[in-house]
Structure formats: C-alpha cells, structure tokens
Amino acid sequence: MELKALILVGGPAVGNPQTPEMIAGVPFACLDVLGATVLERIAQRLRAVGISQVSLISAASVDARIHVDRAVH
C-alpha cells in the first residue's frame, strides 16, 4: 500500500486569522533550528514510518520558497 502525506504550512495562526505564523515571510516551520527545519524533521519522520510521498501547501512568499523547497527535498 502506498501512503502519502499532505502538510499545510504558513497559514494564519490559530485563534488569530489576521496574523500568519511567519518571520520575514518565512513560515516558522521552515526556519533552521539546530541544523534542520521543523518541516525537514517532520518529513524525515514521515518517511521513516513508510510515507512514500510528502506534499506541501504553503502560504510562503516567493522569496521564502528556497526554505520551503529545502524542507521537503
């Protein structure tokens, strides 16, 4: 059986739809923390348990795209 995952990143903060969870247009999940982003760590763990494909939907700006791409590749 093929398992896939969909991750949503950079949308409005819970309880405050006006403020996205970002710093300088980069979602919190895409910021480097001790050598890897939170999103990279999530993708690694999903693959470790058998998820064959991880897809991402992000509200990040075009300038922040490099951070998002790094996290899922």
N, C-alpha and C positions, 0 to 999 in steps of 0.2 A: 504494500500500500504506500502510495506517495503522500507525504504530509507537507503542507505549505503553511507559512505564517505571514500575516499582514500586520505591520507595525505603523501606528499613526504617531507622528512627531510634530511638535511645534505649533499646536493649536492653542486656543485660548486656555488660560488657567482655569482650573476647577473653581467654580463659585465666582469667577470674575471674567465674563466673556469679553471684556474690553482689553485685557492685558495678555498677550501671548507669552508663553514661557520661553523667552529668548534674551540673549545678551548680544547687542550689536547685530541683530538679525540672525544670529546662530542659535538654534534650539539648545536648551540645556543638555539634552541627551547627546548632542554632537560635540560637546566641549571635552577636551582631553583632561582626564583625571588619572594621574599616575601611569601615563603611557598608553592609555586606551580610552576611548569614549564609552559612555554608558551604553550607547547603542551598539558599539562593537562587542561589548561584553554580552549583551542580550543575544545578539546574532550568533556568537560563538556557542553560547549555552543551548540555543535552539538547535543548532546543527549537531551538537554533541548528543542530543537526545533523539536524533533521527529526522529532524525537519530538513527536507531536501532543498527548499527554496524559501528565501526570506524576501518579501517585498516591502517597500516603504512608501508611505504617503506623507509628504512633509509640506508645511506652510512656510518653509525657509525661503529667504530671498535668493536670487540668483547668485549673489556674492557669497552666500553661505553654502552653496551647492557642493564645493570641494569637501567640506566637513561631512555632509550627508553621504556623499559617494564613498568616502573613505570608510565610513562606518559599516556599510553593507557589502563591501567587496573584499 
